[in-house]
Amino acid sequence: MFNFNLPAPKGLFPPEPEHYRGPKLKVAIIGAGLAGMSTAVELLDQGHEVDIYESRSFIGGKVGSFVDKRGNHIEMGLHVFFGCYNNLFRLMKKVGADNNLLVKDHTHTFVNKGGQIGELDFRFPVGAPLHGIRAFLTTNQLKTYDKARNAVALALSPVVRALVDPDGALRDIRNLDSISFSDWFMSKGGTRTSIQKMWDPVAYALGFIDCDNISARCMLTIFALFATKTEASLLRMLKGSPDVYLSGPIRKYITDRGGRFHLRWGCREILYDKSADGSTYVTGLSMSKATAKKIVEADAYVAACDVPGIKRLLPSEWREKEFFNNIYELVGVPVVTVQLRYNGWVTELQDLELSRQLKKATGLDNLLYTPDADFSCFADLALASPEDYYIEGQGSLLQCVLTPGDPYMPLPNEEIIARVAKQVISLFPSSQGLEVTWSSVVKIGQSLYREGPGKDPFRPDQKTPVKNFFLSGSYTKQDYIDSMEGATLSGRQTSAYICDAGEELVALRKELVAQSKDDIKFTNTKDELSLLQKQHCLNSKTPNSRKTCAIYNMEKEKKETSQVLKIAVSGVTELLRLFSPSQQPREYAFFFSPH
């Protein structure tokens, strides 16, 4: 496993938090993805009460997975663990999932058209940075001229400073966010061929966009880690599906410590108000599950969403604040993940006969890059994650990530599968004749946010201008890129902000409770809306409060109408009895639906 004694930039791997000594807080988290669960773990470790609400029937978010009716594990994408995922490894060790990772050969493998293999081979007796220098100088993915120009560009980058001053290098890299990696790389002497043959596949794998469109900050962050840490470039993959081997242990850790998951509960609206000094605070979350509805109240509220999710959730009035309006400058990248099951071993290039037998798994067991297909990275999960994906008597299960997925989003699944299968044959001609026996397609309209030039300043901090409202998610401000590691790091930062504000959050709660006792005279305590929301109907003047008041009045009118109907039915029944004394009165059932 990862050696936590190795030094790392403080921004990328914060020190362990001090023990929290403030008042216990009740925290409501929207979203059970990796960021939400990371936040929950940190808060529970500090003794707080945590509830996690997830609109879907499964947890994990973009790293989630589920089982279809035939028992196949369906993933949201291809999940690879770089050796620099310090915070994620820390989380996995904490929850007992660190042994669920399978270490791959320390090589980055490129599959070119016709089955030609190129490699960045980091296997070397001496570690960073010499192992990386050797890998780039000896790679067969580039010609000698391109390798030389590649070396010059990297030698002129902040990566060199990272060898002696990691935090300073990180600041320099952050300042390069305004230009694309292609512009930066070629300005330093790099070649277009290097970009097309090597860096584009890597960029697609990291951020789902190519080097012309990805920020130099994004790529150089990874390069700096590769140069300074021997294990940073060492890849790992889960033994099996994320739900079993990643989300599962985290879920157990959370529930064992009193945390609660509420699946299929979606947040319809953030309820809020303003204090006398004009500051905004959240009063509750309007939640729904099918026809059930409720208001959730807490001391602190965390929105652990992706980019499209947070845009849907934020009240429109909050866009008046630059902090929230900046979020709308971020856009997610569409991604299509395709799984193809074969009746043989697609990536077995050495022995044709061996590729046709089904008694033993064989082929390339690693993450695979390619510059010659619409899927930039892929893996044979039957080899790489065998616990759930190897099936006796069956062959390869290729999981291919189409990025960006724009051209494929409107296509029917059958056409997508046919196109991908054709491209697989172009990469592995020896697979000609193998049949696709099963397939799946998962489309995500907006996955990772598009880390284009100049977008980093629009990433929001986890602490917001709303006193008791916090953000968590890989798109939020943290020194890593949008990824599993970024999501985990954001959760640590969110928890730290909440703990720092503990006294203030409890004071706000007491103030709101005191106000409700003084001002609220409602007697129907069984109403769906909390006393605090009823108070808004009397006192508040914000658009959101008026909406809350309207909801309350609507519910009140429905109940009054229902009572009138019951009285009317009773009267009709009594009249029938009086005028038809020889007959039993008929029973009329009126079902008054609040919808």
N, C-alpha and C positions, 0 to 999 in steps of 0.2 A: 504493500500500500504506500500512499504518499508519505514522504518524510516531512512532518510538520516542523521539524527543527530548522529546515532550510529557510533563510531569510526571504521575505517577499515584500513588495511595496505595501505600505500600510493601507493605502486606498483600495488595494485589491484583496487584502487579507487582514481585516481589522483585528486588533488584540481581543482576547476574551473579555466579555463585559464584566464589570464589577457586580457584586451581588446587590440586587435591588432591595432597598430598605424602606421604600415609601408605602403608601396605602395600596391595598389590592384593588385591581381594576377589572371591570367587566368589559371585554373587547368583542365586538362583532366584526367578522371578516367576510367580505363578499368575494367569493372565488376560492375554489379548492385546488388551484394549480400549484406548481412548485413554489411560487412566490408566496401565496397565501399560506401554504403549509409550513414553509420556512419561517414566516412571521409567527405562526402559531407555536411552533416548537420553541422559539426563543422566548416568547411571552410566557408560556407554560413553565419553562425552566426558571423564570423569575417569579413564579407564584401567582400569576394572574389567571382569571377565568376567561375561557375562549370558546366562542361559537363560530363555526365556519358554515357559510351558506353557499350552496352550489346548485345552479339551475339544471345541470345535467344529472343523469343517473349514475355517473361515475366520476371519480376524482382524478386529478393529475393534469388537467388542462391540456396544453400542447404536448406534454409528455405522458398523457394518459393512454390507456388502451382498454379494449373490451373484447369479449368473446362473442362471436356470432352463433347462430343456431346450430351450426355444424361443428362448433368447437374450435374454430379458427380464431387466433388472436389478431385483432385489427389494431394497428397503431396509427397515431396522428402524424408520425414522421419517423425518420431514421435518427436514432439517438446514440451519439458517440461521445465518449468522455475523454477529453484531452487531459493530459497529465498536469495541466495548470489549473484544473478546476478545484482549487484549494478549498473553497467554501462548501462546494457540493460534497467533496470527499469528507470534510469535517462533519457535515450533516449526516451522511451515510454511516460514518463511524459511530456517531452519537446514537442513531436508531438501530444499529446492529446490521446494517445492509452493506458494509464495506466488503464482505466476502462474496457479494453477489456480482462482482465485476470480474470479467475475464480479460487478462492482459494480452494484447496482440503483439506480434513481432514489431520491433522498433523501426518500422519502415513505412513510408507513405507510398502507396502503389497507384500508378496511373495505367489505365487500360486504354490503349489506342486502337483505332480501327484496324481490323485484321488480326486482333489478338496480340499485338505488340505491347510488351510490358515495359514501362519505365518506372524507376524507383528513386526516392530520396531515402537513402539507407543511413539511418542514424546509429547503427550498431558499431560501436567503436570503444576500445578499452578506456579512452580518456573522455571525460564528460564535457559539459558546456564550457566554453563555446566551441571547442575544437571538434566535437562530434558533428555539430551543425555545419561548420566550415567544410569539413570533409564531405558531408552529405551533398552539399550544393556543388562542390568542385568535381565530384565523381558521378553525379547523376547522369543517367543515359536518356533522360527525358528531354534534355536540351543539347544542342550542339556546342562545341568548344567556344565559339565566338559569343553565343548568347550567355553561356555560363560566366565568361569573363566579364561581360557587361553587367550581368546580374550581381556579381561579386562587388563590382565598383559601386553600384547603386546602394547596396546594403552597407558597404563600408562608409558611405557618406550619410547614413541615416542616424536617427537618435538611438538606434539599437546599440551602437558602439558605446554611447554614454551609459546605457543600461547595465553594462558590465561592471561599472564602478559606482554608479549613482542611479539605482532603479527608480526612486521617486522623482528625481530630476528629469530622467528620461521620459517618465510618464507625463510630466507637465509639457515637455517639448512635443510629445506625440499628440497630446490633446490640442495643442495649438495648430496642428496640421489638419484639423477637421474640415476646414473650409475648401480643401481641394480633393479631387478624386485620387485614388491610388495610381491610376494610369498616368495622370498628369505629373504626380510627384515622381513616380518611378522612372518615367522617360526623361524627366528634367535632370535626373541624376545619372543618366547614361544607360538605363535599362532598355531592352528592346521589346518591340511589339510581339515578336515570336515567343519570348519568355512569358509574356502576359497570356497569350492564347494557349500555349501548351502546358503551362504550369499554374500561373497565378489565377487565371479565371476559374478553373475548377475548384481551387482552394477558396476563392471569394464566394463562389456559389454555395459551397458547403458551409461556410461561416455565416454569411449574411443573405444568401438567396439572390444576390445580384452580382453582376460582373464588375471587373476592375474599373471600367469607365464610369460606373455609377456608384461604386462604394467609396466611402470616405477613406482617405489615407490613414486617419486615426484608427479606424477599425482594423485594418490589416497590420499596421505597424505595432499595435498593441500585442497581437499574437506573436509577431516576429521578435519583439523584445523579450517575451517570455521564453520563446524557443531558444534564444541566444544565451539566456542567463541561467536556465534551469534544464538540466539534463533530461528530466522526466516530462517536461512540458509537452514535448512532441510525441510522447508515448501514448498510444491510443488504447482505450478500454471499451468494452461493450458489456451490457448486462447478460447474465446467464440465460435469461428468457424475457418474458414480456414486462414492460414497465409497471403495469398494475400489480404484478406479483412480486417483483424484485426491487422496485423503487418506491412507488406510491404505497404499496402494502405495508412495508415496515414503518414508513413515516406515519401512516394512518394509525397503526397499532401504538406507536409511541405517543401520539397525541391523545388517543382515547384512554390509554393506560394512565395518563396524568390528568384525566378529567375533562379534556377537550371534547367537544361535541360536533359531529358533522350533521348537517341538515341538507340532504340531497333532494333535488327537484324543487328546491325553494329558490325562486328568482326574485331579485330586487326590482320592483316596479318603479320606485321613486325614492329619492332622498328627501326627507322632511327636514326643514331647517327654519331658523328664525334669526333675528338680529337683536342684539342687546342695545341698551341705551347709548352706548358709545359707538354704535354702528358696526361692531364686529359680528361676523356671522358664526353660527354654531349649528350643528346638526342636532335635531331633537328625536330622530328615529328613522327607521327604514321601513317603507311599506313593502311587505313581502307577500308573495302568492305562490301557491302550489295547487295546480288544477283549479278547483273552485274555492279552495280554502285561502283565507287572507289573514294577515296579522301585522301588527306593528312591533318591530323589534327595537328595544331601547338598550343603550349601553353607555359606558363612560367614554369609550373611544371607538371610532368606526374606521375600518380599513377597506379600501377598494383595491383588491388584488386582481385586477383585470388585465386583459390585453388592450391594445390600442383601440380597436373598434368597440370593445366592451366599455371602456371608461368614457368614450365619447357618448355612447347611448345613455350612460348612467348619470353623468353630471347635469345638474339643473341648468337650463339655458341661461338663466340670469347670472350664473357664476362666470360666464364668459366675459362679463364686464371687467373681470380681473385678468390682467395680463398673464398671470401664472397659469390659469386654467385655459385661457384662449390659446396659449402656445401649444397645448397638447394637440389642437386641431391641425397643426402644421405637420404632424407625424402621420404617416400612412403605412399600413401593413402591406407585405408582399404576398400575393396569392401563391399557394403551393399545392401541388397535387402529388400524393404518395400512392404508388402502385405496388401491389404485391403480386408476384407471379410464381405459382408452384409448378415445377416441371417433373417429368418422369425420368429424370437423369440429372447429372451434375454439370451445370452450365459452365462453371469457371475452371473446370479441370482441362488444362491445355496440353498436358504432357502425354496423356494416355487415353486414346479414344475409347478403347474397350473398357477402361476403368470408369469413364464418364457415363457408360450405359448401364452398369450394374447398380443395384439398389441395396446391397448388403452392407456397404460401408460408405460413410460420407467422405467426400474428397473434393478438393478445389482450393480456392483462395480464401483463407480465413482472416479477413481484415476489412477495414473500410477501403473502398475502391473509388478512385477519382477517374473521370474521363473528360477529355476535351472534345470528344467526337460524338456526343449524344445529347439529347435534350435533358436527360437526367445527369446532373454533374457529379453526383456521388451516389453510391449504392453499396449493398452488401448482400451476401448469401446468408440469411439468418439461420438456415438449417446448420450452417457451420459456425457462424459467429455467435449465435445465441441459441444453442441447441436444446435447452431444457424444455422450451415451449414450441420451438419451431422445427426441430428435427422430428420427422414422423417415419417410423419404420416402414419400409416398402415404398417410400416416396423419395423424391430427389430435392433439388435446390428450391429454396424459397427466396427469390430475389426481391429485395425491397428497394425501389428506385424512387428518388426524389426529383420531381420535375420543377425546376426553378429558373426564372420566375414562371409561374404557371398560367399566366394570362392567356396564351393561345389555347390552352387545354381546358380552361374552365367551362366554356360553353359546349364542349364536345360530349357526346354520349360515352358512357363507360366502355362500351364495346370497341369504339374507335380508338379511344385512348390506349386500351390494352393491346390492340393490334399494332399501333404505332410503336409502342414501347417494345413489344416482342420482336418487331422487325429490327429495331435498333440494337437489341441484345444480340441478334444474329450477326450484325455488322461488327460488333466488338468481339464476339466469340464465334467465328465461323464453324468451329467444331460442334457447336450446339445445333447446327442445322439437322432437322429430323426429330429433335426432342419436342414433346408436346406440352403445352400449357394445360395442366389438369384442373387448376383452380386459380382464381384471381380476385382481387379487390381493388377498389379505387376510393380514396378519401380526398375530398377537396376542401381546402381551407381558404376562404376568400381573402382573409388578411391574417398572416402568421406573424413572423418577426417584423418589426417596423423597418422601413426602408432606410438603412443607415447611409444615406447619401451625403454628399458634401454640404456642410453648413447646417446639418440637422441636430447636432449634439446640443447646442444651446437651448433648443426647444424641449429637451427632456426635462420633466418636472422633478423637483426634489420630493422625497417621501413625506416631508413635512409641508403642509399646505397653509394658505392664509386662513382657512377655517379651523378654529381652535381645536376641535376634537375629531377632525377628519384627516386621515392619512392615506397615502398611496403606497402600493407595493407592486412590483412587476419588473420584468427584465428591461422594459422600455424606459423605466425611471432613471434618474441620475445616479450612476455609479460608474466606477472606472473601468469596468469590463464591457464587453459588447452584449447585445441582446442574445441571450442564450440561457441554458440551464444554469450555468455558473452565475450569470448576471441576475437571474431570478432569485437564486439562493442568497446572493450578496444583498440584494435589495431588501429581502426579508429581515436580514440582520440589522440593516440600517433603519428600517421601519420600527422594529422592536426597540432599538436604542432611543429613537425619538419619543416613542410613547412612554418609556420608562422615565426619560428626562422630564416629561411633562406631567408625571403622575400626580403631584400635589395640585397643580392647576386644574387637571381634569376632574379630580374629586371635588374641588371647590366649585367648579362649574355645575357639577351634578347636584351638590347641596343647594346651590342657588336656584336651580330649576325646580327642585322638589319643594323648596320653600315658597316659591312663586305659585306653584300649583295648589298648595294648601291654602294660600291666602285668597286666591282668585277664583278657584273652580267651585261651582255650586251644583254641578250636575249630579243627579242621583242614580242614573242608570249605569251602574258599574259594570254591567255585562256587555256594554257596547264594545264593538270591535276596536274602536279607537281608544287609545290610552287617555288618561286624564290630561296628560301634557298636551296632546293634540287637541282635546276639547278646549283647553285654555286658549289655544290659538284662535278659536272661533269667537272668543270674546275680545281678545286684546290685540292680536297681531294684524299687521297691515301689509306684510310682504305678499307677493303673488303666490308663493308656495303655500303660505298660511291660508290665504283665501281659498285656494284649491282644497286644502285639507278641510276647511270649514264647509265647503260645498259637499265634499264627500260625506261628512258627518250629517249634514242636513238631509242629504239624499237617503242615507241609511235610516234616519229618523222618520222620514216620510214613508218609506217602504214599510217600516214596522207599524206606523199608524194606519196605513192602508190595509195591512194584513189584519189588524185588529178590527177594523170596520167590516171587512169581508167576513170575519168569523161571527161578528154580531148579526150580520145580514143572513148568513147561513142558518144561525140559530133561530132567527125570526121566521124564515121560510119553513124550516122544519116544524116549528110550533104551529104555524098556520095549517100545514098539511095534516098535522095530527088532529087539530080542531075540526077541520072540514071533512076529514076521512077517519072517523073514530073506529071504524070496523077494520081498518088496515094498519099494519105496522108502518111507522114512519120510515120513509126512504132516507138513506144516509148519503150526504153529498160531501165529497172530499175535494177541497180546494188546496192546491199546492202553490203557494206564493213563492216564486223564485226571486231572489235579490238581483238576478241578472235580467 
